[in-house]
């Protein structure tokens, strides 16, 4: 059977070096050299995932763009991926084009960018790092898959500084935000806690503000470990959304020894991340995220009598939400996803502050490549 | 010799572009869409005041989006498309 033709424009170059320069000249790369995408290489990527060039993986209506398998394959080749990563990248593309993830928030001044967590057997088969130096750089799978998603949106959705990207500080997760979970502990891995079978490979995407906050958690009880996290998250941005909490296997063992599941960890943080109205006012956070705060009769940025005793929950819906949370965040999901990783000698936990104003976390299963007929 | 591939995607429907600009706003109706962010209304109304100083604006239709993360509801878009000659909008904090 005749192969379906590729739609992409083909450009003649003298050699690999001229190709590399061409992608710089045309603004098609992120500052690093690319692997020149030839038709033969792109077809190997499509075959690895069982896709025809024109198969639609997702749409970005805000940019009037359709992400076809061919475009993902081209950008994945450029990023330095191997063909066998394609099924994982397909799931990642489906996740970020899910309407719940809502692409257009990524143009925000806050520089949100998706962090991808791979769970399941393919994560290990493909060599994704879940251990030491989790956010790398470490392995080819982590580094090139992160870059593939970055280049895909750079080239196909104008997500670049001379396009629609309007973030203030940028986001290092564009280069390193593609990781796997260490599934060697007795805890259920993330995808199982979200209702997927353990033998399924999944990609979970959370829109993350730039940066990883690490915390020195040196105590040896579940409460002692988590009180450090409660304090840090409560005094951080106080944005509602789905947080990623990274726990080392060493810390996970402490929780497991005390009979704590990931759900216990999540619930402990959920109910305890709180702050007084007075604190929030002194910090200058009161009313900043709410739209039109002056419209509320009882709005005041000055500490008032009783504000020390008024306690605001970060996660639990409460009477102060209209002063503290963006209206969109109140319609979105919030959670705390506990992910094990970072190697077995870690006494530090880490977390990522999410962008929850108009984006939900999304998990997609990785489909096995279709069998060629 | 090597053939390499263009990695970009063009707009699928190819309809994006800049609308024709009116020569003057005299006797024109100006639509305004505020995304709801604090103080955005002040900036937009200030812009409208400046335009009113320069032109004999017929009318101003000031509309607010319920939420900045979504496009304006269809009734607002339909009303402005039917009644306004130009529309001012923007995003940001």
Interface residues (C-beta under 8 A of the other chain):
Chain A: X6 X8 X9 X10 X11 X12 X13 X14 X15 X16 X18 X19 X22 X23 X28 X36 X37 X38 X39 X42 X59 X63 X64 X65 X66 X67 X68 X71 X74 X75 X78 X102 X104 X105 X109 X151 X155 X156 X157 X290 X291 X292 X293 X294 X327 X328 X331 X357 X358
Chain B: X1 X2 X3 X4 X5 X6 X7 X8 X9 X11 X12 X13 X14 X15 X16 X36 X37 X38 X67 X68 X69 X70 X92 X93
